Amino acid sequence: MSAPFVDLSVHHAPRGLSDRIAIGFTKVLRWTADTFFAERYGHRAVVLETVAAVPGMVGATINHLACLRRMCDDKGWIKTLMDEAENERMHLMTFIEVSKPTMFERAVIIGVQWVFYLFFFALYLVSSKTAHRVVGYFEEEAVISYTHYLAEIDEGRSPNVPAPAIAKQYWGLADDATLRDVVLVVRADEAHHRDVNHSFANELAGLPDRGVIAPCPPHQELQPVWKQVA
């Protein structure tokens, strides 16, 4: 399975105060990640993917409750956001196999996750448009980070180790797949999430142009254990 083409030039130009707040917040987090991890891309992925899996679950929860209160259809938003959260969690499970997180990094993950969850939940309640724009900009930065990771692998600064078994199973990668193949499909996933969240933000802002959605790489639909046993 080959990863879909990723347009690296995609960027949503900020329009108005909401977008500027979103991109400013994203740049601060990017600076923090660059300062803390430098070029340790595997460890960066482990920590950041724990954060990246939060927005989809928060958005799905709030939209689910809103649809129950209003007794209306969700237009497919809940399933889309749940799929995003699950996909990001699989990124985490994959990179844990590549870069074993230290005890310090595990402690950082616990603290950052709680702070970010509470912040993002409040932000989504106040302005769901800004929240989706934040995620869109997050994913723009994720595409850039994974592009840099590919360069590190291609130039020999990061070892191109065999792909973890969980990645081969989830994305249907070849038996001889390597870390480079994993990074390619993960980057394509992030490009898809980037475009979906910018599209949601545009819809909430009443903008007519929802943009082109990058294709998501095919992956295995995860099944509960009881279904696998039955």
Secondary structure by P-SEA (a helix, b strand, c coil): ccccccccccccccccaaaaaaaaaaaaaaaaaaaacccaaaaaaaaaaaaaacaaaaaaaaaaaaaaaacccccaaaaaaaaaaaaaaaaaaaaaaaccccaaaaaaaaaaaaaaaaaaaaaaaacaaaaaaaaaaaaaaaaaaaaaaaaaaaacccccccccaaaaaaacccccccaaaaaaaaaaaaaaaaaaaaaaaaaaaccccccccccccccccccccccccc
